[in-house]
């Protein structure tokens, strides 16, 4: 679904009318979050967010993969596989699976790290362990209590924060903010802005690390688009951030098209984008996640060579603080499991 605009505006009449439903939904989720989870016998680091939609979990997960490998670990990502049909547990194979099978994010991640897709997160973590994982990176699942978490790292966008602060459907939150903050071990604030400052202050007062980070475009992506006029499109949680990142990188975005998160593109839609770009002498460009869906769809892959992919990585302002936090949490988890 596409996020309603009122979620990221001051509380409105509509959000107030939906608040009773949000209170019920939030109470159920908060109660579930309080349950104890099962341990797979290896450390579990959860990368999550407080709200529906995108905040930067995928680049955060990849940054943690890189750090864990530098620490000598063998990380596996365990994902629910949102948008895919496979129940799992199964190990994602980019050569044979499509986004329709396993979801676009797991497919994208699988080109860089071993990924297990499983609706049952405990079974997924178990398969990861028997497959050689020394650490599980839980992609999302912060609000799901099935798997015990040794650390929950919450990603939040500095410009959007938690929107109007309402719980779905009155706002973007998956549960009331208080029980979510109480279970947060570290906060990762991505980008520029002050919308997350109040939550960051609460966590800092509790002694939890608040880590600042920014999305850095890949130099090859920037070089490939230098001097070109582009038509940018994206079906992610926050397309506006993608378009802003392009412009901030010096890319001349003439037109932009936003689709819902995980949008299943049709041949007609991609064909129309290609035709529009060609007619206006524009270069088509999209995100890595969107391209994962396009390249894995037999109906769409013929268009892939006509679309540029704009890659980004996450860079932390204080990488030492992140390393120290992760190292301490791994040591604590292993001491408990002895």
N, C-alpha and C positions, 0 to 999 in steps of 0.2 A: 504494500500500500504506500501511497505518497503521504508524507507527513502533513497534517492540516496546518495551515499558516498560523492559526490562533494558538497553537502550542508554544510558539516562540514570540508571543506578544504578551503585553500585560494582561492579567486575568480579565476575561470578557464575560458577557452574559452567557454565551454558549458553554464556556468552561465551568461556570458556576452551576448551570443546569445539569451538567454531566458529573459534577463533583460527587453526588451520592453513589453513582456507579463506580467512580474511581475509588471511593472509600471502601466499597465491598471488595473490589479487585485487589486493592493494596493490602487490605487486611488478610486476605487469603494468601497472597504472595509472601507477606511478612511472616505469617505463621509457618509457611513451608520453609522459609529460610532459616528458621530457628532449629530445625531438625538436625540431628547428627548424621554425618555422612560416612561412607565406607572408605577405608584407606587401601590403595593398591600396593602398598609396601615400598613405594618410591615417592620422592617429593612431587607435589602437585602445585604448580604455580598457575593461578587463574588470571586471565586477562579479560576484564569485563567492563561494563559501563552501567550507569544508573538508569538509563533510559532506552527507549526503542530508537532504532535508526543508527546512523553512523557516527562515530566519534574518533576513529583512528585505530581500532583494535588490530587490524591486519598489519599495518606497518609496525605497530608496537610489538606484535608477536614475532615478526621477522627480526626486529632489533634484539629481542630477547634470545632468539635462536642464535644469532651471531655472538652475543655475550656468553651464552652457555657453552658454546663450542670453544670459545677462547678459554673458558674455565675447565676444559677437558671433559665436558658432559656430552651425553648423547641424547639430545631432546627429541621428543616426538610430540606432535600436536594432536590433541583429541578434540574433535568437533562433532556437533550434532548433525552437521551436513544440511543446514537450512536450504530449502529449495530443491534438494535432491530427492530421488525416490528410494534410494537404498537405505535399508534399516541398519545394516551393519551388525556386528562390527566387521569392518574390512579396511584393508590398507589401500589408500588411493594410489592408482596408477595413472599418471597423466597420459600415457600412451593408449590406454584402453577405456578409461572412464571419461564421461562428459560432465559438464556442469549440471545437466538434467539428472545425471545419476547421483552425484555426490555433493552438488552445490558449487557455486562459483568460487567462494572463498577457499574451501578446502582444495579445489583443483588448482587455484592460483598458488597457494602455499606449497603444494606438493612438488612444484618445480624447484623448491629450495630446501625442503625439509620433509621427513617422513610424517605422513598424516594418516590418522585413523578416524574414520567416520563411523559414528555409532549413536543411535537414538538412546541407547543405554550407556550412559557415560562410565559407569563402573566397569561394564564389559569392555568398553573401548580402552580404558586405562589398563585393564588386565592384558589385553592383546598388545598394547604398547610395551608393557613390561616384558612379556614373553618374547617380543620381537627385538629386544635389545635396548629399549629406552632406559636411561638412567634418571630422567626427569620428564614429567608430563607437563606440557603447556596446554592448559584447558582454554580453548578458544570460546569465549562467552561462558555461559553456565554459572555466572556469579549468583544468580537468584535460584539456581537449582541445587538442592541440598544433597543429592545422591552421592556425590563424590566429596570426600573431605579435602579441604584446601589448606595447604601449608602457608600460602600467602595469596592474597587477592590484590591485584594491581588494577586500579580503576582508571580508565581513560576518559577524559572529559575535554570538550572543545572550549578553548578560552573565550571564544566569541559568542557561542550559543549557551554554554553552561547547561543548566537543567530547564531552560525555557521558562514557562510560567509557573513551574513548581508543582503542577498538578499531576495526579496519577492517572494513567490511561483509563478511560478515554478522555478525561478532562484535560490531560496534559501528556507529556512524553514519558514520565517516570513509570518504571515497572513495579515499583513499590514505594511507600513513603520514604522520604529521604533519610529520616533519622535511623531506622534499622539498617539501611544500606551503608550509611557513613560509619555506623558502629562496627561493621564487618569489613571495613576497608583497611588494608595494611599499608598501602602506598597509593598516592594519587599522582597520575601523570596528566599534566595540563599541556595540551597541544595548541600551539599557535599564539597569536597576540590577541589581547582583550582582557577584560576584567570580570566577565560574567561568571567565572568560576572562583573568584577571589574569596567569597564568603565561605564556601565549602572548604577551600584550601586553608583558610584561617582556622576553621574548626579542627581540621585534621592536624595541622601544625601544632595547635595547642595540646592535642592528645599525644604528640610526639611522633606521629606518623610522617614519613618522608613525603614531601611535595616536590615532585620532579618536573621541571619545565623542559619542553621539547618542541621541535618544529619540524615540519615536513620540508625536506630538501629535494628539489627536482634532480633527476639523474642528468648528468652533463650531456650524455649522448642524446637524450630526449630533447633537451633544450637546443643543442646544435642542429638536430634534424629539422626543427621547426623555425629556426632563425631566419628572418626575412620573409616568412610565409604568412599569408592571411588564412585563418583557420575557421572551420565550423566545428565547435566542440560539443560533444554529447556525452551524457553519463546517466547511468541507472544505478546510483549508489545512495547511501543514506543522506548525504549532504552534497548534492551536485554543485551548489553555489560555491562551496569551498574549493572544489576542483577548478571551476572557472576562474576564481580569484587567484589560485596558485599559478595557473597558466599566465594570467595577465601580469602577476608579480614577477614572473620569470622572463618577461619581455615578449611573450607570445601575443601576436595581434589577433585577438578573438573578435571576429566580425559577427558571428552568430553563435548562439548556444541553445541546446535543446536538453531539457531535463526530463528524466523518466523516473518512475518509482524504483526504490531499492530492489535489487535482484530482478529487475524487469526482464522477462523472457522475450527478447527481440524476435520479431517475425521477419521473414524475407521481404515482405512489403515495406516494413519500417526501415530496414537497413538499405534496401534498394532505393527508397525515397531519399534517405540521407545522402547516399552516394550521388544520386541524380541532382539534388539541390546543390551539393558542394561543387560538382562538375560544372553546372550551369553558371555558377557565380565565381568560378576559378578559385575555390577555397580548398584547403587541405583538411580532410576529416581527421579528428583526433579524439581519443577516448581514454579511459582509465585501464589499468592492468586487469582489474576485476571484470570490467565489461568485456574486455578482449578475451578473457578466459571463457566467457559464455559464447562469444562469437566463434572463436577458433574451434571449440569442441562441438559445435552444432553443424552437422553435415550440410544443412540447408544454407548456412551462412558463411562457411569457411572460405568460399570462393571470393568473398568480399574483403577478407582480412588483409590482403596485400595493399588494399586501397585506403586502409585506415592506420594512422599512426598511433602508437601506444605511448602515453606519457607516464613514465615511471617516477616514483618518489620513494625516498627512504626517510626514516625518522632519526633525527639527531638530537641527543640529549645535551642540555647546557652543562650538566654536571654528570658525566659518565662514571666518575669515580663513586659518587653517591649511589648510583644505581647498582654498580658492581658490588659495593659493600653491603647493600641491602640484600641482594640476591644471594651472595655468599653466606651471609649470616642466616638467612632463612633455610638454605639448603642444609647447613650444618645443624640447625635446630631440628629440622625434620628428620634427619638421619639419626640424631641422638635419641629422638622419641621412638623411632622404629627399631632401635637396637634391642 
